[in-house]
Amino acid sequence: MNHSQWKTRRTALGLSPAEVARRAGMTVDEIECIEEAGTVPTLPLLLRRLAGALEAEIDIHVTPDAQAAVRFQAPAA
């Protein structure tokens, strides 16, 4: 998920950066860093926290010859 996708998901849920930070046990600065700078979290614990905060499923795709891709999406209904 790139930084614009984080923000799109957050705003679709009507959440402020402060609310996502509270839900994920993070600081607002950390959330804003992800949204604005495109920081890609790599730790499973962080990904689980953010998935829970954004009510999303995580797909991680890694191949030997390509960059890792992390995608968050709304859970299937």
N, C-alpha and C positions, 0 to 999 in steps of 0.2 A: 504494500500500500504506500503510495507516495504521499507527500505532505498534504496535497490538496484533497486526497481521498479521506484522510483522517478528519479534516475540517468538514468535508461534505457529510460524512457519517455523523459527526457530532452535531452539526446544525440540523440535520434531518431528524435527530432525536430531540431537538430543542434544548440541547445542553450547552452550558457555558464552559469555557476552559476550566474554570474553578470547580464546577460540578464534576467534570471528568476527572480532574486531579483528585478530588475528594473520594470519588468512587474507586479510583485506581490506587489510592494510597501514595500519590505523587504530589509534587508541587506544581503550581500553575506555570512556573518557569519551565519545568520539564515538558509539560504538555505543549506550551507555546513553542519550545525548541523543536519538538517533533513536527508541529504544524507549519512553522515558518521556515525552518532550516532544512527540513527533510531528513532529520536524523532517523536512521532506521534502527530500532531496538533489536538486539540480537539475543537477549537472554530469555529463556522460556518463561521464567517467573514474570518478567515485565510484559511479555506478550499475553500471558494469561490474565494479568491485571487489566491491561488495556482492552482485551476482548470482553472481559466482564463489564468494564465501565462503559464500553460502547455497544453492549448487547450484540456482539458480532461473533461470527465464526472466523477462524484463521486458517488460511491455506498457505503453506510454505513450499516453494518449489526450488529445488537445488539440483543442478547438474554439474558435471565436471568441467564443462566448457562454457558455462554461462554464469552470470551473476545470480545470486539468490533472489527470489521474488517472494515478497510477503503481501498477501491480499486479505483484507478484512471485508466481510460482507454480512448483510443482515441474515440471521438464521432462516433456514427454510421453514415455511409455514406448516 
